[in-house]
Amino acid sequence: MGEIKLVASDLDGTLLRPDETVSERTRDAIAAARRAGLTLVMVTGRPPRSLAPIAAHIGLGGIAICANGAVIWDLDAATMVDTSPLAAELAADLVHGLRRAIPGALFAVELERGFGREAGWTDGTLLPAPDALEADALELVTGPVVKLLLRHPTMPHAEVARRARDTVGEEAVVTWAGTRIVEISAAGVTKAWALQRLCERLGIRREEVVAVGDMENDLAMLAWAGHAVAVANAQQNVLDAADEVTASNLDDGVAQVLERLVAERGARS
């Protein structure tokens, strides 16, 4: 690697442990990286409303990329910098098509100002969002949709994902960050797309970027970055796509990458 100026890290399964915390070693590594002049960016499928306690815990501010690239969020000001949602008409058309392709599918939506879901969406493992709207999906997509989500109570996730991609085609981006929910964003909107736009604003070239991830929704970002890192617990296609495999999220894999980068910067100075 040449000189690295920015590290983009996924959160769940990558930077965060399963209990949504990080170790003292990881907090120290983040602080040291910021002191050394590295820009650190959280890049996540999560909505902005869930980031404040996480950012406070890990000691990270600045810009975050949320909702798989659909939202650029200022952590310090708690304000939206930019959003790239699905148009309401297209979202409604996608719901119709997906219902035909995946009978019994359940939908939820991330909106610019909240979250909505159909009855039955919460199954005991998907915790209900505070103040969530509950209505039919077509009633929830009457305005711009940051992200459309779907799951099926019995159909295997791989089959749901396949049918969703076949149905949506090029009209939107279909991805996932686990094995329960399929996520749909506006055409062209990915973590990579948002990261590239951010780096252009900052004057940072892709060769100066390290990206770290673990799941399907990280693949585009890893392909775009100058150096792609997978945590050891990543799914196999992410491991295959990476330039480097670091330790798992339970073993401070991101911290190990940051520590090395800080040491390399120190050696150059």
Buried (B, 14 or more C-beta within 10 A) or exposed (E): EEEBBBBBBBBBBBBBBEEEEBBEBBBBBBBBBBEBEBBBBBBBBBBBBEBEEBBEEBBBEBBBBBBBBBBBBBBEEEEBBBBBBBEBEBBBBBBEBBBEBBEEBBBBBBBBEBBBBBEEBBEEEBEEBEEBBBBEBBEBBEEBBBBBBBBBEEBEBEEBBBBBBEBBEEBBBBBBBBEBBBBBBBEEBBBBBBBBBBBEEBEBEBEBBBBBBBBBBBBBBBEBBBBBBBBBBBBEEBBEBBBEBBBBBEBBBBBBBBBBBBEBBEEEE
